[in-house]
Amino acid sequence: MKKIAFLLIITFCGASFAQTKNFIDQPYLETTAKVDTLVTPDQIYLSIYIHEGEDRNKTSLEKQERKMAVVLENLGIDLQEQLKLDNLASNYKKYFLKRKNVLKSKSYTLEIFDAMTAGNVLIGLEAEGISNVRLIKTAYSKIEALKLELKSKAILKAKAQAEALTKPLNQHLGKAIYINDKYFSRPYFNTTQLMARADYAMEKTMETPIDIEFSKIKVESEVSVRFAIN
């Protein structure tokens, strides 16, 4: 009885292995397709840093903060939704006769939606003495929907390539037996200042920035597909 059971197990395993081997070894065609597009970023993140100076006539942090708020509100920016506090700090500086001076600082992240507004923010804050503004990153708000769209286009392109290869051979393309996809996005990152202070001083008479966009974001999808050949 044990011998019969053992033989049955061996037979079943052998049949299973044969099926797997036949699936892998069946004729197939593998093709890779890429599609890409460029999109204009609609999420621009700026870092704004304000601090008190060490001079006797230093402008208080609170006063600078109010000036910043006025500039941003005049540009139609929703402070509750678009301006977030990142960090705040206090530094104690010792002076003669053991006096102490408290120097405060704050950093914010501001989200805006186009390059023109970014330029206006820079100019408006600079006019109020707030020049430490940096571009953190740009992004595209509908990136997830775009990824799915590109994947669909890539898979259709892969199928068209496979059909073009098999048709001259009078062979027919079967179902897809393997699919692998990759996604690439290259957003623009920059931690340098949007505009140097010296450059702005030379352009004091400029009332508005030129109408120019940030570098576009390249989004790319790649798929590798194996089609059975009948």
MISEBA-766658 format. One record per residue: residue in one letter; x, y, z of N, C-alpha, C, O, CB in turn; residue number from 0. Coordinates in steps of 0.1 Angstrom, whole numbers. Glycine has a CB too. Layout:
N
R   rest   n_east   n_north    n_up   ca_east   ca_north   ca_up   c_east   c_north    c_up   o_east   o_north    o_up   cb_east   cb_north   cb_up    nr
R      a        X         Y       Z         X          Y       Z        X         Y       Z        X         Y       Z         X          Y       Z   NUM
...
***
This chain:
230
R   rest   n_east   n_north    n_up   ca_east   ca_north   ca_up   c_east   c_north    c_up   o_east   o_north    o_up   cb_east   cb_north   cb_up    nr
R      m        8       -12       0         0          0       0        9        13       0        6        22      -7        -9          0      12     0
R      k       19        12       8        28         24       9       35        26      -4       37        37      -9        39         22      20     1
R      k       39        15     -11        46         16     -24       37        22     -35       41        30     -42        50          2     -29     2
R      i       24        19     -35        14         24     -44       13        39     -42       13        47     -51         1         17     -43     3
R      a       12        43     -29        10         57     -26       23        65     -30       21        76     -35         8         59     -10     4
R      f       34        59     -28        47         66     -32       48        68     -47       52        78     -52        59         57     -27     5
R      l       43        58     -54        43         59     -69       34        69     -74       36        76     -83        40         45     -75     6
R      l       22        70     -67        12         80     -71       18        95     -69       16       103     -77        -1         79     -63     7
R      i       25        97     -58        31        110     -55       42       113     -66       42       124     -71        38        110     -41     8
R      i       50       103     -69        60        105     -79       54       109     -93       58       118     -99        69         93     -81     9
R      t       43       102     -96        36        104    -109       30       118    -109       31       125    -119        25         94    -111    10
R      f       24       122     -98        17        135     -97       28       147     -98       26       156    -106         9        137     -84    11
R      c       39       145     -91        49        155     -91       55       156    -105       58       167    -110        60        152     -81    12
R      g       57       145    -112        63        145    -125       53       152    -135       58       159    -144        65        131    -130    13
R      a       40       150    -134        31        156    -143       30       171    -140       30       179    -150        16        150    -140    14
R      s       31       175    -127        31        190    -124       43       196    -130       42       207    -135        31        192    -109    15
R      f       55       190    -129        67        196    -134       67       197    -149       72       207    -155        79        187    -130    16
R      a       61       187    -155        60        188    -170       51       199    -175       54       206    -185        54        174    -175    17
R      q       40       202    -167        31        213    -171       38       226    -170       37       235    -178        18        212    -162    18
R      t       46       228    -158        53        240    -156       64       242    -167       65       253    -172        59        240    -142    19
R      k       71       231    -170        81        232    -180       75       235    -194       81       243    -201        89        219    -181    20
R      n       64       229    -197        57        232    -210       53       247    -211       54       253    -221        46        223    -212    21
R      f       48       252    -200        44        266    -199       56       276    -202       55       285    -209        37        270    -186    22
R      i       67       273    -196        79        281    -197       85       280    -211       89       290    -217        89        278    -187    23
R      d       85       268    -216        92        265    -229       83       267    -241       88       265    -252        97        251    -229    24
R      q       71       271    -239        62        273    -251       68       285    -259       74       294    -253        48        276    -247    25
R      p       66       286    -272        71        297    -280       65       310    -276       53       311    -273        67        294    -295    26
R      y       73       320    -274        68        333    -270       77       344    -276       88       342    -281        67        334    -255    27
R      l       71       356    -276        78        368    -281       78       378    -270       68       381    -264        72        373    -294    28
R      e       90       383    -267        91        394    -256       94       407    -263      103       408    -271       101        390    -245    29
R      t       87       417    -259        90        430    -265       88       441    -254       81       439    -244        80        434    -276    30
R      t       96       451    -255        96        462    -246       92       475    -252       96       478    -264       110        464    -239    31
R      a       83       483    -246        79        496    -252       79       507    -241       77       504    -229        64        494    -257    32
R      k       83       518    -246        83        530    -237       75       541    -243       74       543    -255        98        535    -236    33
R      v       68       549    -234        61        561    -238       65       571    -227       67       568    -216        45        558    -239    34
R      d       65       584    -231        68        594    -222       60       607    -226       55       608    -237        83        597    -221    35
R      t       60       616    -217        54        629    -219       60       640    -210       66       636    -200        38        628    -217    36
R      l       58       652    -213        62        663    -205       50       671    -199       41       674    -207        71        673    -213    37
R      v       50       674    -187        39        681    -180       45       693    -173       56       693    -168        31        672    -171    38
R      t       37       704    -173        40        716    -166       37       715    -151       26       711    -148        33        728    -172    39
R      p       46       717    -143        44        715    -128       33       725    -124       33       737    -127        56        717    -120    40
R      d       24       720    -116        13        729    -110       14       729     -95        4       734     -88        -1        725    -115    41
R      q       24       724     -89        27        725     -75       41       730     -73       50       722     -75        24        712     -68    42
R      i       43       742     -69        56        748     -67       58       751     -52       49       757     -46        58        761     -75    43
R      y       68       746     -46        71        747     -31       83       756     -29       94       753     -34        73        733     -25    44
R      l       80       767     -22        91        776     -18       94       776      -3       84       774       5        87        791     -23    45
R      s      106       777       0       110        779      14      113       793      17      120       800      10       123        770      18    46
R      i      106       798      28       108        812      32      114       813      46      108       807      55        94        820      31    47
R      y      125       819      48       132        820      61      133       834      65      138       843      58       146        813      60    48
R      i      128       837      77       129        851      83      136       850      96      134       840     104       115        857      84    49
R      h      143       860     100       151        859     112      154       874     117      154       883     109       164        851     111    50
R      e      157       875     129       161        888     135      176       890     134      183       881     136       156        889     150    51
R      g      180       902     130       194        905     129      200       909     142      193       910     152       196        916     119    52
R      e      213       910     143       220        913     155      223       928     157      228       932     167       233        905     156    53
R      d      219       936     147       221        950     148      212       957     158      201       951     161       220        957     134    54
R      r      215       969     162       207        975     172      193       979     168      183       978     175       214        988     177    55
R      n      192       982     155       179        985     149      172       973     142      165       975     132       180        997     140    56
R      k      174       962     148       168        950     142      153       950     141      146       955     149       173        937     149    57
R      t      148       944     130       134        943     128      129       931     135      135       920     132       130        943     113    58
R      s      119       932     143       114        920     150      109       909     141      104       912     130       103        924     160    59
R      l      109       897     146       104        886     138       89       888     135       85       885     124       107        873     145    60
R      e       82       892     145        68        894     144       64       904     133       55       902     125        62        898     157    61
R      k       72       915     132        69        925     122       72       920     108       65       923      99        78        938     125    62
R      q       83       912     107        86        906      94       75       896      90       72       896      78       100        899      94    63
R      e       70       889      99        60        879      97       47       886      92       41       881      83        57        871     109    64
R      r       44       897      98        32        905      93       34       910      79       25       910      71        29        916     103    65
R      k       46       915      77        49        920      63       47       909      53       42       911      42        63        926      62    66
R      m       53       897      56        52        886      47       37       882      45       33       880      33        59        874      53    67
R      a       29       882      55        15        879      54        8       888      44        0       884      36         8        878      68    68
R      v       11       901      46         4        911      37        8       909      23       -1       910      14         8        925      42    69
R      v       21       907      20        25        904       6       18       893       0       13       893     -11        40        902       6    70
R      l       17       882       7        11        869       2       -4       871       0       -9       866     -10        14        858      12    71
R      e      -10       877      10       -25        879       8      -28       888      -3      -38       886     -10       -31        885      21    72
R      n      -20       898      -6       -22        907     -17      -21       900     -30      -26       905     -41       -12        919     -17    73
R      l      -14       889     -30       -12        881     -42      -23       870     -44      -22       862     -53         2        874     -43    74
R      g      -33       870     -35       -44        861     -35      -40       847     -29      -47       838     -32       -48        859     -49    75
R      i      -30       846     -21       -26        834     -15      -34       831      -2      -35       840       6       -11        834     -13    76
R      d      -39       819      -1       -46        815      11      -36       810      21      -30       800      20       -57        803       8    77
R      l      -34       819      31       -23        815      41      -27       803      49      -17       795      53       -22        827      51    78
R      q      -39       800      52       -43        788      59      -40       775      52      -36       765      58       -58        789      63    79
R      e      -42       776      39       -40        764      31      -27       762      25      -22       751      23       -51        764      20    80
R      q      -20       773      21        -8        773      13        5       775      21       16       772      16        -9        782       2    81
R      l        4       781      33        16        785      40       17       776      53        7       776      61        16        800      44    82
R      k       28       769      54        29        760      66       42       763      73       53       766      67        29        745      62    83
R      l       42       763      86        54        766      94       62       753      95       57       743      99        50        771     109    84
R      d       75       754      91        84        742      92       92       742     105       93       731     111        93        743      80    85
R      n       97       753     109       106        753     121      106       767     127      105       777     120       120        749     117    86
R      l      108       768     140       111        780     147      122       778     157      123       767     163        98        786     153    87
R      a      130       788     160       141        787     169      144       800     175      141       811     171       153        781     161    88
R      s      151       799     187       156        811     194      171       808     197      174       798     202       148        814     207    89
R      n      179       818     195       193        818     198      196       829     208      192       840     207       202        819     185    90
R      y      204       825     219       208        835     229      222       839     226      231       831     226       206        829     243    91
R      k      224       852     224       237        857     222      241       865     234      234       874     239       237        866     209    92
R      k      253       863     239       258        870     251      266       882     246      274       881     237       267        861     260    93
R      y      263       893     253       270        906     250      277       911     263      278       904     273       260        916     245    94
R      f      283       922     262       291        928     273      281       930     285      269       931     283       297        941     269    95
R      l      287       930     297       280        931     309      270       920     311      260       922     318       273        945     310    96
R      k      273       908     305       264        896     306      250       898     302      241       891     307       265        892     321    97
R      r      248       908     293       234        909     288      232       898     277      241       893     271       232        923     282    98
R      k      219       895     276       216        885     266      206       891     256      197       899     259       209        872     273    99
R      n      208       886     243       199        891     233      193       878     226      200       869     223       206        899     222   100
R      v      180       878     225       173        866     219      170       869     205      163       879     201       159        864     227   101
R      l      176       861     196       174        862     182      165       850     177      169       838     179       188        861     174   102
R      k      154       854     172       144        844     168      144       842     153      147       851     145       130        847     173   103
R      s      140       830     148       139        827     134      127       817     131      124       810     140       152        822     128   104
R      k      122       818     119       112        809     115      114       805     100      119       813      93        97        815     117   105
R      s      110       793      97       110        789      83       97       784      79       90       777      87       122        779      80   106
R      y       93       787      67        79        783      62       81       776      48       91       777      41        70        795      61   107
R      t       71       768      45        69        762      32       57       768      26       46       767      31        69        747      32   108
R      l       58       774      14        47        780       7       44       772      -6       53       770     -14        50        795       4   109
R      e       32       768      -8        28        761     -20       20       771     -29       11       777     -25        19        749     -16   110
R      i       25       772     -41        18        780     -51       17       772     -64       22       760     -64        26        793     -54   111
R      f       10       777     -74         6        769     -85       11       773     -99        8       766    -109        -8        768     -85   112
R      d       19       784    -100        24        787    -113       37       796    -111       39       801    -100        14        795    -121   113
R      a       45       797    -121        58        804    -120       56       819    -119       64       825    -112        66        801    -133   114
R      m       45       824    -125        43        839    -124       41       843    -109       46       853    -105        31        843    -132   115
R      t       33       835    -102        31        838     -88       44       837     -80       46       845     -71        20        829     -82   116
R      a       52       827     -84        65        825     -77       73       838     -78       80       842     -69        72        813     -82   117
R      g       74       843     -91        82        855     -93       76       867     -85       84       875     -80        82        858    -107   118
R      n       63       868     -84        57        879     -77       59       878     -62       61       888     -55        42        880     -80   119
R      v       59       866     -57        62        863     -43       77       868     -40       79       875     -30        61        849     -39   120
R      l       86       864     -48       100        868     -47      102       883     -46      108       888     -38       108        862     -58   121
R      i       96       890     -56        97        904     -57       91       911     -45       96       921     -40        91        909     -70   122
R      g       78       907     -42        71        913     -31       78       911     -17       79       921     -10        58        907     -30   123
R      l       84       900     -15        91        898      -2      104       905      -2      108       910       9        93        883       0   124
R      e      111       905     -13       124        913     -14      122       927     -11      130       934      -4       130        911     -28   125
R      a      110       933     -16       107        947     -13      105       950       2      107       961       6        95        951     -21   126
R      e      102       940       9       100        941      24      112       937      32      111       935      44        88        933      28   127
R      g      123       934      25       135        930      31      136       915      35      145       911      42       136        938      44   128
R      i      128       907      29       128        893      31      133       886      18      126       885       9       114        887      35   129
R      s      146       883      19       153        878       6      156       864       6      161       858      -4       165        886       4   130
R      n      155       857      18       159        843      19      147       834      14      140       828      23       164        839      33   131
R      v      146       833       1       135        825      -5      141       815     -14      149       818     -23       125        834     -12   132
R      r      138       802     -12       144        792     -21      133       783     -27      123       781     -21       154        783     -13   133
R      l      136       778     -39       127        768     -45      131       754     -40      142       750     -41       129        768     -60   134
R      i      121       747     -34       124        734     -28      122       723     -39      131       715     -42       115        731     -16   135
R      k      110       723     -45       107        713     -56       95       717     -63       87       726     -59       105        699     -49   136
R      t       93       711     -75        81        713     -82       74       699     -84       81       689     -84        83        719     -96   137
R      a       61       698     -86        54        686     -88       42       688     -97       38       699    -100        50        680     -74   138
R      y       36       676    -100        24        676    -109       13       670    -101       14       658     -97        26        670    -122   139
R      s        1       676     -99        -9        671     -90      -16       659     -95      -22       651     -87       -19        682     -87   140
R      k      -17       657    -108       -24        646    -114      -15       635    -119      -18       628    -129       -33        651    -126   141
R      i       -4       633    -112         6        623    -116        1       609    -116        5       601    -124        18        625    -107   142
R      e       -7       605    -106       -12        591    -105      -21       588    -117      -19       577    -123       -20        589     -92   143
R      a      -30       597    -121       -38        594    -133      -30       593    -145      -32       585    -154       -49        605    -134   144
R      l      -20       602    -146       -11        602    -158       -3       589    -159       -1       584    -170        -1        614    -157   145
R      k        2       584    -147         9        571    -147        1       560    -153        6       552    -161        14        567    -133   146
R      l      -12       559    -149       -20        548    -155      -23       550    -170      -23       540    -177       -34        548    -147   147
R      e      -24       562    -174       -26        565    -188      -14       561    -196      -15       555    -207       -29        580    -190   148
R      l       -2       564    -191        10        560    -198       12       545    -199       17       540    -209        22        567    -192   149
R      k        9       538    -188        10        524    -188        1       517    -198        5       508    -205         7        518    -174   150
R      s      -11       522    -199       -20        517    -209      -15       519    -224      -16       510    -232       -34        523    -208   151
R      k       -9       531    -226        -4        534    -239        8       525    -242       11       521    -253         0        549    -240   152
R      a       16       523    -232        28        515    -233       25       500    -237       31       494    -245        37        515    -221   153
R      i       15       495    -230        11        481    -232        5       479    -247        7       469    -253         0        476    -222   154
R      l       -2       489    -251        -8        489    -265        4       490    -275        3       483    -286       -18        500    -267   155
R      k       14       498    -272        25        499    -281       33       486    -281       37       482    -292        34        510    -276   156
R      a       34       479    -270        41        466    -269       34       456    -278       40       448    -285        42        462    -255   157
R      k       20       456    -277        12        447    -285       14       450    -300       15       440    -308        -2        448    -281   158
R      a       14       462    -304        15        466    -318       29       462    -323       30       457    -334        13        481    -320   159
R      q       39       463    -315        53        459    -319       53       444    -321       59       439    -330        63        463    -308   160
R      a       47       436    -312        47        422    -313       39       417    -325       44       408    -332        41        416    -300   161
R      e       28       423    -328        20        420    -340       28       423    -353       28       415    -362         7        427    -340   162
R      a       35       434    -353        43        437    -364       55       427    -367       59       425    -378        49        451    -363   163
R      l       60       421    -356        70        411    -357       65       398    -362       72       390    -369        78        410    -344   164
R      t       53       394    -357        48        380    -360       41       380    -373       40       369    -380        39        376    -349   165
R      k       35       391    -378        27        390    -390       35       386    -402       30       378    -410        21        404    -393   166
R      p       47       391    -405        55        387    -416       58       372    -416       61       366    -426        68        395    -418   167
R      l       57       366    -404        61        351    -403       48       343    -404       49       330    -402        68        349    -390   168
R      n       37       349    -407        24        342    -407       21       334    -394       16       323    -394        24        332    -419   169
R      q       25       340    -383        22        335    -370       12       344    -363       11       356    -366        35        333    -362   170
R      h        5       338    -353        -5        346    -346       -1       348    -332        5       339    -325       -18        338    -347   171
R      l       -3       360    -327         0        364    -314      -10       358    -304      -22       360    -306         2        379    -312   172
R      g       -5       352    -293       -14        347    -283      -16       356    -272      -13       368    -273        -9        333    -278   173
R      k      -21       351    -260       -23        360    -249       -9       364    -242        1       357    -244       -32        353    -239   174
R      a      -10       374    -234         2        378    -227        4       368    -215       -5       365    -208         1        393    -222   175
R      i       16       363    -214        19        353    -203       28       359    -193       31       353    -182        26        341    -209   176
R      y       33       372    -195        42        378    -185       42       393    -188       43       397    -200        56        373    -186   177
R      i       40       401    -178        40        416    -179       48       422    -168       46       418    -156        26        422    -180   178
R      n       57       431    -171        65        438    -161       65       453    -165       68       456    -177        80        432    -160   179
R      d       63       462    -156        62        476    -159       71       484    -150       74       480    -139        48        481    -158   180
R      k       76       495    -155        85        504    -148       80       518    -150       74       521    -161       100        503    -152   181
R      y       82       527    -140        77        540    -141       89       550    -137       96       547    -127        65        543    -132   182
R      f       90       560    -145       101        570    -142       95       584    -142       87       588    -150       112        569    -152   183
R      s       99       592    -132        95        606    -131      107       614    -127      114       611    -118        83        608    -121   184
R      r      109       625    -135       121        633    -132      117       647    -129      117       656    -137       131        633    -144   185
R      p      113       650    -116       109        663    -112      121       672    -111      132       667    -110       101        663     -99   186
R      y      119       685    -111       130        695    -110      132       698     -95      123       704     -89       127        707    -118   187
R      f      144       696     -90       147        699     -77      158       710     -77      168       709     -85       152        687     -68   188
R      n      157       720     -68       167        730     -67      167       736     -54      156       741     -50       165        741     -79   189
R      t      178       737     -47       178        742     -34      185       756     -34      188       762     -23       185        733     -24   190
R      t      188       761     -46       194        774     -46      184       785     -46      172       782     -48       203        776     -59   191
R      q      188       798     -44       178        808     -44      172       811     -57      179       809     -68       185        821     -38   192
R      l      160       814     -58       153        817     -70      160       829     -78      161       828     -90       138        820     -68   193
R      m      164       839     -71       170        850     -77      180       856     -67      176       858     -55       160        861     -81   194
R      a      192       859     -71       202        865     -62      198       879     -58      192       886     -66       216        865     -68   195
R      r      201       883     -46       198        896     -41      204       907     -50      197       917     -52       202        898     -26   196
R      a      216       905     -54       223        915     -62      215       916     -76      214       927     -81       237        911     -65   197
R      d      210       905     -81       203        906     -94      190       914     -92      187       922    -101       199        892     -99   198
R      y      184       912     -81       172        920     -78      175       935     -77      167       943     -82       164        915     -66   199
R      a      186       938     -70       189        952     -68      191       959     -82      188       971     -83       202        953     -60   200
R      m      196       952     -92       198        957    -105      185       959    -112      184       967    -122       208        949    -113   201
R      e      175       952    -108       162        952    -115      151       958    -106      139       954    -107       158        938    -119   202
R      k      154       968     -98       144        973     -88      132       979     -96      121       979     -90       151        984     -80   203
R      t      134       984    -107       123        991    -114      114       981    -121      103       985    -125       129       1000    -125   204
R      m      117       968    -121       109        958    -127       97       956    -118       98       952    -106       116        945    -130   205
R      e       85       958    -123        73        957    -115       67       943    -114       62       938    -104        62        966    -120   206
R      t       69       935    -125        64        921    -125       74       913    -132       82       918    -141        50        921    -133   207
R      p       75       900    -129        84        891    -135       79       888    -149       68       889    -152        86        878    -127   208
R      i       89       883    -158        85        879    -171       76       866    -170       78       858    -161        97        877    -180   209
R      d       68       864    -180        59        853    -180       67       841    -186       68       839    -198        47        856    -189   210
R      i       72       833    -177        80        821    -180       76       809    -171       73       812    -159        95        824    -180   211
R      e       77       797    -176        73        786    -168       86       778    -162       97       780    -168        65        776    -176   212
R      f       84       770    -152        94        762    -147       97       750    -157       88       748    -165        91        756    -133   213
R      s      108       744    -156       111        733    -165      101       722    -163       96       719    -152       125        727    -161   214
R      k       97       716    -174        86        706    -174       91       693    -168      103       691    -167        81        703    -188   215
R      i       82       686    -162        85        673    -156       84       662    -167       73       661    -173        76        670    -144   216
R      k       94       653    -168        93        642    -178       88       630    -170       93       626    -160       107        639    -184   217
R      v       77       624    -176        71        612    -170       72       601    -180       68       603    -192        56        615    -165   218
R      e       77       590    -176        80        579    -186       75       565    -180       77       563    -168        94        578    -189   219
R      s       69       557    -189        64        544    -185       71       534    -195       71       536    -207        49        543    -185   220
R      e       75       523    -189        81        512    -197       75       499    -193       74       496    -182        97        512    -195   221
R      v       71       491    -203        66        478    -201       73       467    -209       77       470    -220        51        477    -204   222
R      s       75       455    -203        81        444    -210       70       433    -210       65       429    -199        94        439    -203   223
R      v       66       428    -221        55        418    -222       60       406    -230       67       407    -240        43        425    -229   224
R      r       56       394    -225        58        382    -233       45       377    -238       36       374    -230        65        371    -223   225
R      f       44       375    -251        32        370    -257       35       356    -262       45       353    -268        28        379    -269   226
R      a       25       348    -259        26        334    -265       24       335    -280       17       343    -285        15        325    -259   227
R      i       31       326    -287        30        326    -302       23       313    -306       27       302    -302        44        326    -309   228
R      n       12       314    -313         4        302    -317        8       298    -331        2       288    -336       -11        305    -317   229
***
